[in-house]
Amino acid sequence: MDRAAEPSAGVRRRAVYPAGAFRTFTMTFDETWGDDVRVIGRPGGSARFTSIAELEVYYG
């Protein structure tokens, strides 16, 4: 089934992103389902890009 991307409901995160190397940033959101995850945000740093070294998803 082809579906358009939809924003997740109930996103909760820390007020300030802990910038720097080897930092953990946790977001939680209401239970949902889907086939993929799209992470969108404003890039930062001197090179103006975003990278994700590890993405973990938990259920339950």
PDBQT receptor file of N, H, CA, C and O in Angstrom, charges set to zero:
ATOM      1  N   MET A   1       0.842  -1.164   0.000  1.00  0.00    +0.000 N 
ATOM      2  CA  MET A   1       0.000   0.000   0.000  1.00  0.00    +0.000 C 
ATOM      3  C   MET A   1       0.893   1.235   0.000  1.00  0.00    +0.000 C 
ATOM      4  O   MET A   1       1.746   1.375   0.877  1.00  0.00    +0.000 OA
ATOM      5  N   ASP A   2       0.718   2.114  -0.947  1.00  0.00    +0.000 N 
ATOM      6  H   ASP A   2       0.025   2.001  -1.659  1.00  0.00    +0.000 HD
ATOM      7  CA  ASP A   2       1.473   3.369  -0.986  1.00  0.00    +0.000 C 
ATOM      8  C   ASP A   2       0.728   4.425  -0.188  1.00  0.00    +0.000 C 
ATOM      9  O   ASP A   2      -0.442   4.714  -0.438  1.00  0.00    +0.000 OA
ATOM     10  N   ARG A   3       1.436   4.994   0.778  1.00  0.00    +0.000 N 
ATOM     11  H   ARG A   3       2.387   4.759   0.982  1.00  0.00    +0.000 HD
ATOM     12  CA  ARG A   3       0.853   6.049   1.601  1.00  0.00    +0.000 C 
ATOM     13  C   ARG A   3       1.828   7.210   1.681  1.00  0.00    +0.000 C 
ATOM     14  O   ARG A   3       3.043   7.020   1.637  1.00  0.00    +0.000 OA
ATOM     15  N   ALA A   4       1.294   8.395   1.798  1.00  0.00    +0.000 N 
ATOM     16  H   ALA A   4       0.307   8.549   1.834  1.00  0.00    +0.000 HD
ATOM     17  CA  ALA A   4       2.139   9.578   1.978  1.00  0.00    +0.000 C 
ATOM     18  C   ALA A   4       2.705   9.588   3.392  1.00  0.00    +0.000 C 
ATOM     19  O   ALA A   4       2.099   9.037   4.312  1.00  0.00    +0.000 OA
ATOM     20  N   ALA A   5       3.856  10.208   3.564  1.00  0.00    +0.000 N 
ATOM     21  H   ALA A   5       4.348  10.656   2.817  1.00  0.00    +0.000 HD
ATOM     22  CA  ALA A   5       4.456  10.336   4.894  1.00  0.00    +0.000 C 
ATOM     23  C   ALA A   5       3.544  11.173   5.784  1.00  0.00    +0.000 C 
ATOM     24  O   ALA A   5       2.947  12.154   5.339  1.00  0.00    +0.000 OA
ATOM     25  N   GLU A   6       3.449  10.770   7.042  1.00  0.00    +0.000 N 
ATOM     26  H   GLU A   6       3.934   9.974   7.404  1.00  0.00    +0.000 HD
ATOM     27  CA  GLU A   6       2.630  11.494   8.008  1.00  0.00    +0.000 C 
ATOM     28  C   GLU A   6       3.466  11.808   9.240  1.00  0.00    +0.000 C 
ATOM     29  O   GLU A   6       4.279  10.982   9.655  1.00  0.00    +0.000 OA
ATOM     30  N   PRO A   7       3.287  12.979   9.831  1.00  0.00    +0.000 N 
ATOM     31  CA  PRO A   7       4.020  13.293  11.056  1.00  0.00    +0.000 C 
ATOM     32  C   PRO A   7       3.571  12.382  12.192  1.00  0.00    +0.000 C 
ATOM     33  O   PRO A   7       2.412  11.970  12.238  1.00  0.00    +0.000 OA
ATOM     34  N   SER A   8       4.470  12.071  13.093  1.00  0.00    +0.000 N 
ATOM     35  H   SER A   8       5.411  12.406  13.055  1.00  0.00    +0.000 HD
ATOM     36  CA  SER A   8       4.130  11.268  14.263  1.00  0.00    +0.000 C 
ATOM     37  C   SER A   8       3.460  12.144  15.307  1.00  0.00    +0.000 C 
ATOM     38  O   SER A   8       3.823  13.306  15.491  1.00  0.00    +0.000 OA
ATOM     39  N   ALA A   9       2.487  11.573  15.981  1.00  0.00    +0.000 N 
ATOM     40  H   ALA A   9       2.193  10.629  15.831  1.00  0.00    +0.000 HD
ATOM     41  CA  ALA A   9       1.768  12.308  17.022  1.00  0.00    +0.000 C 
ATOM     42  C   ALA A   9       2.486  12.174  18.362  1.00  0.00    +0.000 C 
ATOM     43  O   ALA A   9       3.151  11.172  18.624  1.00  0.00    +0.000 OA
ATOM     44  N   GLY A  10       2.349  13.171  19.187  1.00  0.00    +0.000 N 
ATOM     45  H   GLY A  10       1.809  13.986  18.974  1.00  0.00    +0.000 HD
ATOM     46  CA  GLY A  10       2.846  13.112  20.553  1.00  0.00    +0.000 C 
ATOM     47  C   GLY A  10       4.351  13.040  20.697  1.00  0.00    +0.000 C 
ATOM     48  O   GLY A  10       4.843  12.372  21.606  1.00  0.00    +0.000 OA
ATOM     49  N   VAL A  11       5.106  13.711  19.822  1.00  0.00    +0.000 N 
ATOM     50  H   VAL A  11       4.707  14.253  19.083  1.00  0.00    +0.000 HD
ATOM     51  CA  VAL A  11       6.574  13.662  19.910  1.00  0.00    +0.000 C 
ATOM     52  C   VAL A  11       7.023  14.394  21.175  1.00  0.00    +0.000 C 
ATOM     53  O   VAL A  11       6.610  15.523  21.440  1.00  0.00    +0.000 OA
ATOM     54  N   ARG A  12       7.881  13.718  21.952  1.00  0.00    +0.000 N 
ATOM     55  H   ARG A  12       8.217  12.801  21.737  1.00  0.00    +0.000 HD
ATOM     56  CA  ARG A  12       8.443  14.309  23.164  1.00  0.00    +0.000 C 
ATOM     57  C   ARG A  12       9.958  14.220  23.076  1.00  0.00    +0.000 C 
ATOM     58  O   ARG A  12      10.503  13.182  22.702  1.00  0.00    +0.000 OA
ATOM     59  N   ARG A  13      10.638  15.306  23.421  1.00  0.00    +0.000 N 
ATOM     60  H   ARG A  13      10.196  16.150  23.725  1.00  0.00    +0.000 HD
ATOM     61  CA  ARG A  13      12.099  15.342  23.362  1.00  0.00    +0.000 C 
ATOM     62  C   ARG A  13      12.612  16.331  24.395  1.00  0.00    +0.000 C 
ATOM     63  O   ARG A  13      11.850  17.109  24.970  1.00  0.00    +0.000 OA
ATOM     64  N   ARG A  14      13.919  16.287  24.619  1.00  0.00    +0.000 N 
ATOM     65  H   ARG A  14      14.538  15.655  24.152  1.00  0.00    +0.000 HD
ATOM     66  CA  ARG A  14      14.538  17.279  25.494  1.00  0.00    +0.000 C 
ATOM     67  C   ARG A  14      14.392  18.659  24.871  1.00  0.00    +0.000 C 
ATOM     68  O   ARG A  14      14.288  18.797  23.652  1.00  0.00    +0.000 OA
ATOM     69  N   ALA A  15      14.386  19.669  25.717  1.00  0.00    +0.000 N 
ATOM     70  H   ALA A  15      14.471  19.557  26.707  1.00  0.00    +0.000 HD
ATOM     71  CA  ALA A  15      14.213  21.041  25.230  1.00  0.00    +0.000 C 
ATOM     72  C   ALA A  15      15.392  21.496  24.375  1.00  0.00    +0.000 C 
ATOM     73  O   ALA A  15      15.211  22.242  23.413  1.00  0.00    +0.000 OA
ATOM     74  N   VAL A  16      16.593  21.053  24.721  1.00  0.00    +0.000 N 
ATOM     75  H   VAL A  16      16.740  20.447  25.502  1.00  0.00    +0.000 HD
ATOM     76  CA  VAL A  16      17.785  21.493  24.002  1.00  0.00    +0.000 C 
ATOM     77  C   VAL A  16      18.549  20.269  23.508  1.00  0.00    +0.000 C 
ATOM     78  O   VAL A  16      18.761  19.318  24.259  1.00  0.00    +0.000 OA
ATOM     79  N   TYR A  17      18.957  20.297  22.256  1.00  0.00    +0.000 N 
ATOM     80  H   TYR A  17      18.784  21.070  21.645  1.00  0.00    +0.000 HD
ATOM     81  CA  TYR A  17      19.758  19.216  21.687  1.00  0.00    +0.000 C 
ATOM     82  C   TYR A  17      21.150  19.256  22.302  1.00  0.00    +0.000 C 
ATOM     83  O   TYR A  17      21.771  20.318  22.322  1.00  0.00    +0.000 OA
ATOM     84  N   PRO A  18      21.669  18.113  22.814  1.00  0.00    +0.000 N 
ATOM     85  CA  PRO A  18      22.994  18.093  23.433  1.00  0.00    +0.000 C 
ATOM     86  C   PRO A  18      24.103  17.997  22.383  1.00  0.00    +0.000 C 
ATOM     87  O   PRO A  18      24.660  16.920  22.168  1.00  0.00    +0.000 OA
ATOM     88  N   ALA A  19      24.421  19.097  21.740  1.00  0.00    +0.000 N 
ATOM     89  H   ALA A  19      23.969  19.972  21.914  1.00  0.00    +0.000 HD
ATOM     90  CA  ALA A  19      25.394  19.091  20.639  1.00  0.00    +0.000 C 
ATOM     91  C   ALA A  19      26.752  18.576  21.090  1.00  0.00    +0.000 C 
ATOM     92  O   ALA A  19      27.134  18.718  22.252  1.00  0.00    +0.000 OA
ATOM     93  N   GLY A  20      27.471  17.977  20.152  1.00  0.00    +0.000 N 
ATOM     94  H   GLY A  20      27.161  17.862  19.209  1.00  0.00    +0.000 HD
ATOM     95  CA  GLY A  20      28.806  17.461  20.423  1.00  0.00    +0.000 C 
ATOM     96  C   GLY A  20      28.904  16.010  19.993  1.00  0.00    +0.000 C 
ATOM     97  O   GLY A  20      27.902  15.350  19.718  1.00  0.00    +0.000 OA
ATOM     98  N   ALA A  21      30.136  15.531  19.944  1.00  0.00    +0.000 N 
ATOM     99  H   ALA A  21      30.950  16.066  20.167  1.00  0.00    +0.000 HD
ATOM    100  CA  ALA A  21      30.373  14.145  19.528  1.00  0.00    +0.000 C 
ATOM    101  C   ALA A  21      29.934  13.164  20.615  1.00  0.00    +0.000 C 
ATOM    102  O   ALA A  21      30.009  13.460  21.808  1.00  0.00    +0.000 OA
ATOM    103  N   PHE A  22      29.481  12.009  20.185  1.00  0.00    +0.000 N 
ATOM    104  H   PHE A  22      29.420  11.768  19.216  1.00  0.00    +0.000 HD
ATOM    105  CA  PHE A  22      29.121  10.907  21.076  1.00  0.00    +0.000 C 
ATOM    106  C   PHE A  22      28.054  11.299  22.092  1.00  0.00    +0.000 C 
ATOM    107  O   PHE A  22      28.157  10.951  23.269  1.00  0.00    +0.000 OA
ATOM    108  N   ARG A  23      27.044  12.012  21.650  1.00  0.00    +0.000 N 
ATOM    109  H   ARG A  23      26.960  12.295  20.695  1.00  0.00    +0.000 HD
ATOM    110  CA  ARG A  23      25.937  12.426  22.510  1.00  0.00    +0.000 C 
ATOM    111  C   ARG A  23      24.703  11.613  22.171  1.00  0.00    +0.000 C 
ATOM    112  O   ARG A  23      24.538  11.153  21.041  1.00  0.00    +0.000 OA
ATOM    113  N   THR A  24      23.847  11.441  23.151  1.00  0.00    +0.000 N 
ATOM    114  H   THR A  24      23.981  11.814  24.069  1.00  0.00    +0.000 HD
ATOM    115  CA  THR A  24      22.593  10.719  22.954  1.00  0.00    +0.000 C 
ATOM    116  C   THR A  24      21.442  11.710  22.991  1.00  0.00    +0.000 C 
ATOM    117  O   THR A  24      21.377  12.570  23.870  1.00  0.00    +0.000 OA
ATOM    118  N   PHE A  25      20.544  11.584  22.041  1.00  0.00    +0.000 N 
ATOM    119  H   PHE A  25      20.596  10.885  21.328  1.00  0.00    +0.000 HD
ATOM    120  CA  PHE A  25      19.358  12.429  21.978  1.00  0.00    +0.000 C 
ATOM    121  C   PHE A  25      18.168  11.500  21.820  1.00  0.00    +0.000 C 
ATOM    122  O   PHE A  25      18.098  10.741  20.853  1.00  0.00    +0.000 OA
ATOM    123  N   THR A  26      17.240  11.550  22.751  1.00  0.00    +0.000 N 
ATOM    124  H   THR A  26      17.297  12.167  23.537  1.00  0.00    +0.000 HD
ATOM    125  CA  THR A  26      16.113  10.623  22.752  1.00  0.00    +0.000 C 
ATOM    126  C   THR A  26      14.813  11.354  22.452  1.00  0.00    +0.000 C 
ATOM    127  O   THR A  26      14.516  12.392  23.045  1.00  0.00    +0.000 OA
ATOM    128  N   MET A  27      14.044  10.798  21.525  1.00  0.00    +0.000 N 
ATOM    129  H   MET A  27      14.284   9.955  21.043  1.00  0.00    +0.000 HD
ATOM    130  CA  MET A  27      12.699  11.281  21.240  1.00  0.00    +0.000 C 
ATOM    131  C   MET A  27      11.749  10.110  21.428  1.00  0.00    +0.000 C 
ATOM    132  O   MET A  27      12.075   8.976  21.075  1.00  0.00    +0.000 OA
ATOM    133  N   THR A  28      10.593  10.379  21.974  1.00  0.00    +0.000 N 
ATOM    134  H   THR A  28      10.329  11.300  22.261  1.00  0.00    +0.000 HD
ATOM    135  CA  THR A  28       9.553   9.359  22.072  1.00  0.00    +0.000 C 
ATOM    136  C   THR A  28       8.288   9.930  21.438  1.00  0.00    +0.000 C 
ATOM    137  O   THR A  28       8.114  11.146  21.358  1.00  0.00    +0.000 OA
ATOM    138  N   PHE A  29       7.416   9.041  20.993  1.00  0.00    +0.000 N 
ATOM    139  H   PHE A  29       7.557   8.054  21.058  1.00  0.00    +0.000 HD
ATOM    140  CA  PHE A  29       6.171   9.494  20.393  1.00  0.00    +0.000 C 
ATOM    141  C   PHE A  29       5.119   8.421  20.562  1.00  0.00    +0.000 C 
ATOM    142  O   PHE A  29       5.428   7.278  20.897  1.00  0.00    +0.000 OA
ATOM    143  N   ASP A  30       3.874   8.799  20.327  1.00  0.00    +0.000 N 
ATOM    144  H   ASP A  30       3.623   9.728  20.054  1.00  0.00    +0.000 HD
ATOM    145  CA  ASP A  30       2.760   7.871  20.478  1.00  0.00    +0.000 C 
ATOM    146  C   ASP A  30       2.947   6.656  19.581  1.00  0.00    +0.000 C 
ATOM    147  O   ASP A  30       3.576   6.734  18.526  1.00  0.00    +0.000 OA
ATOM    148  N   GLU A  31       2.392   5.538  20.018  1.00  0.00    +0.000 N 
ATOM    149  H   GLU A  31       1.881   5.475  20.875  1.00  0.00    +0.000 HD
ATOM    150  CA  GLU A  31       2.498   4.301  19.243  1.00  0.00    +0.000 C 
ATOM    151  C   GLU A  31       1.913   4.507  17.847  1.00  0.00    +0.000 C 
ATOM    152  O   GLU A  31       0.881   5.155  17.678  1.00  0.00    +0.000 OA
ATOM    153  N   THR A  32       2.592   3.945  16.862  1.00  0.00    +0.000 N 
ATOM    154  H   THR A  32       3.430   3.419  17.000  1.00  0.00    +0.000 HD
ATOM    155  CA  THR A  32       2.151   4.054  15.478  1.00  0.00    +0.000 C 
ATOM    156  C   THR A  32       2.642   2.838  14.708  1.00  0.00    +0.000 C 
ATOM    157  O   THR A  32       3.207   1.927  15.313  1.00  0.00    +0.000 OA
ATOM    158  N   TRP A  33       2.452   2.795  13.432  1.00  0.00    +0.000 N 
ATOM    159  H   TRP A  33       1.993   3.536  12.940  1.00  0.00    +0.000 HD
ATOM    160  CA  TRP A  33       2.949   1.691  12.611  1.00  0.00    +0.000 C 
ATOM    161  C   TRP A  33       3.411   2.268  11.278  1.00  0.00    +0.000 C 
ATOM    162  O   TRP A  33       3.056   3.388  10.912  1.00  0.00    +0.000 OA
ATOM    163  N   GLY A  34       4.201   1.489  10.570  1.00  0.00    +0.000 N 
ATOM    164  H   GLY A  34       4.490   0.579  10.868  1.00  0.00    +0.000 HD
ATOM    165  CA  GLY A  34       4.665   1.923   9.260  1.00  0.00    +0.000 C 
ATOM    166  C   GLY A  34       5.774   1.032   8.752  1.00  0.00    +0.000 C 
ATOM    167  O   GLY A  34       6.215   0.112   9.441  1.00  0.00    +0.000 OA
ATOM    168  N   ASP A  35       6.218   1.308   7.546  1.00  0.00    +0.000 N 
ATOM    169  H   ASP A  35       5.859   2.054   6.986  1.00  0.00    +0.000 HD
ATOM    170  CA  ASP A  35       7.271   0.530   6.898  1.00  0.00    +0.000 C 
ATOM    171  C   ASP A  35       8.629   1.215   6.940  1.00  0.00    +0.000 C 
ATOM    172  O   ASP A  35       9.649   0.581   6.668  1.00  0.00    +0.000 OA
ATOM    173  N   ASP A  36       8.658   2.496   7.276  1.00  0.00    +0.000 N 
ATOM    174  H   ASP A  36       7.830   3.011   7.497  1.00  0.00    +0.000 HD
ATOM    175  CA  ASP A  36       9.926   3.210   7.293  1.00  0.00    +0.000 C 
ATOM    176  C   ASP A  36       9.840   4.401   8.238  1.00  0.00    +0.000 C 
ATOM    177  O   ASP A  36       8.767   4.751   8.730  1.00  0.00    +0.000 OA
ATOM    178  N   VAL A  37      10.983   5.010   8.478  1.00  0.00    +0.000 N 
ATOM    179  H   VAL A  37      11.855   4.727   8.078  1.00  0.00    +0.000 HD
ATOM    180  CA  VAL A  37      11.084   6.186   9.341  1.00  0.00    +0.000 C 
ATOM    181  C   VAL A  37      11.830   7.262   8.576  1.00  0.00    +0.000 C 
ATOM    182  O   VAL A  37      12.878   7.001   7.986  1.00  0.00    +0.000 OA
ATOM    183  N   ARG A  38      11.297   8.455   8.586  1.00  0.00    +0.000 N 
ATOM    184  H   ARG A  38      10.446   8.667   9.065  1.00  0.00    +0.000 HD
ATOM    185  CA  ARG A  38      11.975   9.586   7.957  1.00  0.00    +0.000 C 
ATOM    186  C   ARG A  38      12.276  10.603   9.055  1.00  0.00    +0.000 C 
ATOM    187  O   ARG A  38      11.369  11.073   9.742  1.00  0.00    +0.000 OA
ATOM    188  N   VAL A  39      13.542  10.934   9.211  1.00  0.00    +0.000 N 
ATOM    189  H   VAL A  39      14.279  10.552   8.653  1.00  0.00    +0.000 HD
ATOM    190  CA  VAL A  39      13.960  11.914  10.211  1.00  0.00    +0.000 C 
ATOM    191  C   VAL A  39      14.285  13.206   9.481  1.00  0.00    +0.000 C 
ATOM    192  O   VAL A  39      15.161  13.241   8.616  1.00  0.00    +0.000 OA
ATOM    193  N   ILE A  40      13.574  14.263   9.834  1.00  0.00    +0.000 N 
ATOM    194  H   ILE A  40      12.863  14.235  10.536  1.00  0.00    +0.000 HD
ATOM    195  CA  ILE A  40      13.756  15.548   9.172  1.00  0.00    +0.000 C 
ATOM    196  C   ILE A  40      14.084  16.594  10.231  1.00  0.00    +0.000 C 
ATOM    197  O   ILE A  40      13.442  16.646  11.279  1.00  0.00    +0.000 OA
ATOM    198  N   GLY A  41      15.064  17.407   9.960  1.00  0.00    +0.000 N 
ATOM    199  H   GLY A  41      15.586  17.364   9.109  1.00  0.00    +0.000 HD
ATOM    200  CA  GLY A  41      15.411  18.464  10.904  1.00  0.00    +0.000 C 
ATOM    201  C   GLY A  41      16.348  19.465  10.274  1.00  0.00    +0.000 C 
ATOM    202  O   GLY A  41      16.865  19.250   9.178  1.00  0.00    +0.000 OA
ATOM    203  N   ARG A  42      16.559  20.543  10.962  1.00  0.00    +0.000 N 
ATOM    204  H   ARG A  42      16.138  20.718  11.852  1.00  0.00    +0.000 HD
ATOM    205  CA  ARG A  42      17.459  21.586  10.472  1.00  0.00    +0.000 C 
ATOM    206  C   ARG A  42      18.900  21.148  10.710  1.00  0.00    +0.000 C 
ATOM    207  O   ARG A  42      19.260  20.838  11.845  1.00  0.00    +0.000 OA
ATOM    208  N   PRO A  43      19.727  21.114   9.680  1.00  0.00    +0.000 N 
ATOM    209  CA  PRO A  43      21.120  20.725   9.866  1.00  0.00    +0.000 C 
ATOM    210  C   PRO A  43      21.874  21.779  10.673  1.00  0.00    +0.000 C 
ATOM    211  O   PRO A  43      21.490  22.948  10.708  1.00  0.00    +0.000 OA
ATOM    212  N   GLY A  44      22.945  21.345  11.316  1.00  0.00    +0.000 N 
ATOM    213  H   GLY A  44      23.257  20.395  11.288  1.00  0.00    +0.000 HD
ATOM    214  CA  GLY A  44      23.712  22.274  12.145  1.00  0.00    +0.000 C 
ATOM    215  C   GLY A  44      25.203  22.051  12.006  1.00  0.00    +0.000 C 
ATOM    216  O   GLY A  44      25.655  21.327  11.119  1.00  0.00    +0.000 OA
ATOM    217  N   GLY A  45      25.955  22.673  12.883  1.00  0.00    +0.000 N 
ATOM    218  H   GLY A  45      25.588  23.260  13.604  1.00  0.00    +0.000 HD
ATOM    219  CA  GLY A  45      27.408  22.551  12.846  1.00  0.00    +0.000 C 
ATOM    220  C   GLY A  45      28.011  23.435  11.777  1.00  0.00    +0.000 C 
ATOM    221  O   GLY A  45      27.297  24.086  11.015  1.00  0.00    +0.000 OA
ATOM    222  N   SER A  46      29.324  23.453  11.727  1.00  0.00    +0.000 N 
ATOM    223  H   SER A  46      29.904  22.924  12.346  1.00  0.00    +0.000 HD
ATOM    224  CA  SER A  46      30.012  24.327  10.777  1.00  0.00    +0.000 C 
ATOM    225  C   SER A  46      29.811  23.894   9.330  1.00  0.00    +0.000 C 
ATOM    226  O   SER A  46      29.855  24.730   8.427  1.00  0.00    +0.000 OA
ATOM    227  N   ALA A  47      29.591  22.599   9.093  1.00  0.00    +0.000 N 
ATOM    228  H   ALA A  47      29.556  21.920   9.826  1.00  0.00    +0.000 HD
ATOM    229  CA  ALA A  47      29.395  22.103   7.731  1.00  0.00    +0.000 C 
ATOM    230  C   ALA A  47      27.920  22.097   7.326  1.00  0.00    +0.000 C 
ATOM    231  O   ALA A  47      27.595  21.788   6.180  1.00  0.00    +0.000 OA
ATOM    232  N   ARG A  48      27.028  22.437   8.257  1.00  0.00    +0.000 N 
ATOM    233  H   ARG A  48      27.292  22.688   9.188  1.00  0.00    +0.000 HD
ATOM    234  CA  ARG A  48      25.581  22.510   7.994  1.00  0.00    +0.000 C 
ATOM    235  C   ARG A  48      25.009  21.199   7.473  1.00  0.00    +0.000 C 
ATOM    236  O   ARG A  48      24.278  21.192   6.483  1.00  0.00    +0.000 OA
ATOM    237  N   PHE A  49      25.336  20.090   8.132  1.00  0.00    +0.000 N 
ATOM    238  H   PHE A  49      25.930  20.095   8.936  1.00  0.00    +0.000 HD
ATOM    239  CA  PHE A  49      24.751  18.816   7.752  1.00  0.00    +0.000 C 
ATOM    240  C   PHE A  49      24.359  18.045   9.001  1.00  0.00    +0.000 C 
ATOM    241  O   PHE A  49      24.759  18.394  10.111  1.00  0.00    +0.000 OA
ATOM    242  N   THR A  50      23.581  17.005   8.812  1.00  0.00    +0.000 N 
ATOM    243  H   THR A  50      23.256  16.721   7.910  1.00  0.00    +0.000 HD
ATOM    244  CA  THR A  50      23.137  16.146   9.903  1.00  0.00    +0.000 C 
ATOM    245  C   THR A  50      23.550  14.722   9.599  1.00  0.00    +0.000 C 
ATOM    246  O   THR A  50      23.461  14.283   8.453  1.00  0.00    +0.000 OA
ATOM    247  N   SER A  51      23.998  14.000  10.601  1.00  0.00    +0.000 N 
ATOM    248  H   SER A  51      24.071  14.357  11.532  1.00  0.00    +0.000 HD
ATOM    249  CA  SER A  51      24.300  12.581  10.433  1.00  0.00    +0.000 C 
ATOM    250  C   SER A  51      23.769  11.818  11.637  1.00  0.00    +0.000 C 
ATOM    251  O   SER A  51      23.678  12.356  12.740  1.00  0.00    +0.000 OA
ATOM    252  N   ILE A  52      23.426  10.581  11.412  1.00  0.00    +0.000 N 
ATOM    253  H   ILE A  52      23.499  10.144  10.516  1.00  0.00    +0.000 HD
ATOM    254  CA  ILE A  52      22.958   9.694  12.477  1.00  0.00    +0.000 C 
ATOM    255  C   ILE A  52      23.858   8.475  12.459  1.00  0.00    +0.000 C 
ATOM    256  O   ILE A  52      23.881   7.728  11.481  1.00  0.00    +0.000 OA
ATOM    257  N   ALA A  53      24.601   8.269  13.539  1.00  0.00    +0.000 N 
ATOM    258  H   ALA A  53      24.582   8.876  14.334  1.00  0.00    +0.000 HD
ATOM    259  CA  ALA A  53      25.507   7.127  13.609  1.00  0.00    +0.000 C 
ATOM    260  C   ALA A  53      24.757   5.859  13.991  1.00  0.00    +0.000 C 
ATOM    261  O   ALA A  53      25.119   4.767  13.553  1.00  0.00    +0.000 OA
ATOM    262  N   GLU A  54      23.723   5.995  14.799  1.00  0.00    +0.000 N 
ATOM    263  H   GLU A  54      23.429   6.882  15.155  1.00  0.00    +0.000 HD
ATOM    264  CA  GLU A  54      22.968   4.821  15.244  1.00  0.00    +0.000 C 
ATOM    265  C   GLU A  54      21.536   5.248  15.516  1.00  0.00    +0.000 C 
ATOM    266  O   GLU A  54      21.295   6.275  16.151  1.00  0.00    +0.000 OA
ATOM    267  N   LEU A  55      20.589   4.459  15.034  1.00  0.00    +0.000 N 
ATOM    268  H   LEU A  55      20.784   3.625  14.518  1.00  0.00    +0.000 HD
ATOM    269  CA  LEU A  55      19.174   4.716  15.266  1.00  0.00    +0.000 C 
ATOM    270  C   LEU A  55      18.582   3.449  15.853  1.00  0.00    +0.000 C 
ATOM    271  O   LEU A  55      18.617   2.395  15.217  1.00  0.00    +0.000 OA
ATOM    272  N   GLU A  56      18.039   3.538  17.057  1.00  0.00    +0.000 N 
ATOM    273  H   GLU A  56      18.010   4.394  17.573  1.00  0.00    +0.000 HD
ATOM    274  CA  GLU A  56      17.437   2.382  17.714  1.00  0.00    +0.000 C 
ATOM    275  C   GLU A  56      15.937   2.597  17.817  1.00  0.00    +0.000 C 
ATOM    276  O   GLU A  56      15.474   3.705  18.089  1.00  0.00    +0.000 OA
ATOM    277  N   VAL A  57      15.186   1.531  17.597  1.00  0.00    +0.000 N 
ATOM    278  H   VAL A  57      15.562   0.631  17.375  1.00  0.00    +0.000 HD
ATOM    279  CA  VAL A  57      13.733   1.575  17.697  1.00  0.00    +0.000 C 
ATOM    280  C   VAL A  57      13.295   0.465  18.631  1.00  0.00    +0.000 C 
ATOM    281  O   VAL A  57      13.703  -0.686  18.479  1.00  0.00    +0.000 OA
ATOM    282  N   TYR A  58      12.464   0.816  19.596  1.00  0.00    +0.000 N 
ATOM    283  H   TYR A  58      12.132   1.751  19.720  1.00  0.00    +0.000 HD
ATOM    284  CA  TYR A  58      11.984  -0.158  20.578  1.00  0.00    +0.000 C 
ATOM    285  C   TYR A  58      10.472  -0.243  20.521  1.00  0.00    +0.000 C 
ATOM    286  O   TYR A  58       9.792   0.744  20.241  1.00  0.00    +0.000 OA
ATOM    287  N   TYR A  59       9.962  -1.409  20.784  1.00  0.00    +0.000 N 
ATOM    288  H   TYR A  59      10.514  -2.211  21.012  1.00  0.00    +0.000 HD
ATOM    289  CA  TYR A  59       8.520  -1.624  20.827  1.00  0.00    +0.000 C 
ATOM    290  C   TYR A  59       8.172  -2.229  22.173  1.00  0.00    +0.000 C 
ATOM    291  O   TYR A  59       8.842  -3.145  22.649  1.00  0.00    +0.000 OA
ATOM    292  N   GLY A  60       7.124  -1.710  22.776  1.00  0.00    +0.000 N 
ATOM    293  H   GLY A  60       6.579  -0.966  22.389  1.00  0.00    +0.000 HD
ATOM    294  CA  GLY A  60       6.641  -2.311  24.024  1.00  0.00    +0.000 C 
ATOM    295  C   GLY A  60       7.025  -1.667  25.227  1.00  0.00    +0.000 C 
ATOM    296  O   GLY A  60       6.657  -2.116  26.312  1.00  0.00    +0.000 OA
TER     297      GLY A  60
